[in-house]
Amino acid sequence: SDSGHPAISREDGQPFHTDGFLDPIGSIRTSVLYCVARARSGGQTIVLDAVALFQRLLSVDAPAASTLLQPQVLERVASLPGVSESSIGPVFAWDGARLLNRFADGPTERWHPAEGTSEALDRALKFFRDQAREDGEFRRSVMLEPGQVLILENDRVSHARGSYESDPANPRKLLRAMFPTAPHTGCPESAR
């Protein structure tokens, strides 16, 4: 769809990311995609179970996995023209017993490994890129049809979009809604 956003309005693919990337990790808990009109061809949504993939990496190469927990390892840079904001933080972080995700891997990401951990970070990124290359245990491709909705646990999975060709008479249109994590405050007054 033509939103005017340089990444969203283009027909080429989008690399893996989480929504709300300038927000702190875990801020956007859920993303919802609603298909109004699909592309003439292509445009699948690709979902990566990044938390499960991290846990697998942790079991086979703990030093590589630990680089993704470094507090300033990933910087995500805004892609809007004239906006020079960025957000830096870990790729994964613990929030109590819950592991949060903000894995992204594209032209708006800059990697900043702690001193002496560059090789371990390279191994971690290679592991993620290899597993994210094709559908399999950690990756699934979904083609939404008009009227279908995809609900993403944004702080657990990362998602991407395949390239597509739109029909000028009926352009591809996907609506997205993001829902932030709300602090638990008990039962709302209106529900009592």
Buried (B, 14 or more C-beta within 10 A) or exposed (E): BEEEEEBBEEBEBBBBBBBBBEBEBBBBBBBBBBBBBBBBEBBBBBBBBBBBBBEBBBEEBEEBBBBBBBEEBBBBBBBEEEEEEBBEBBBBBEEEEEBBBBBBBBEBBEBEBBEEBEEBBBBBBEBBEEBBEEEEEBBBEEEBEEEEEBEBEBBBBBBBBBBBEBEEEEBBBBEBEBBEBEEEEEEEEEEE
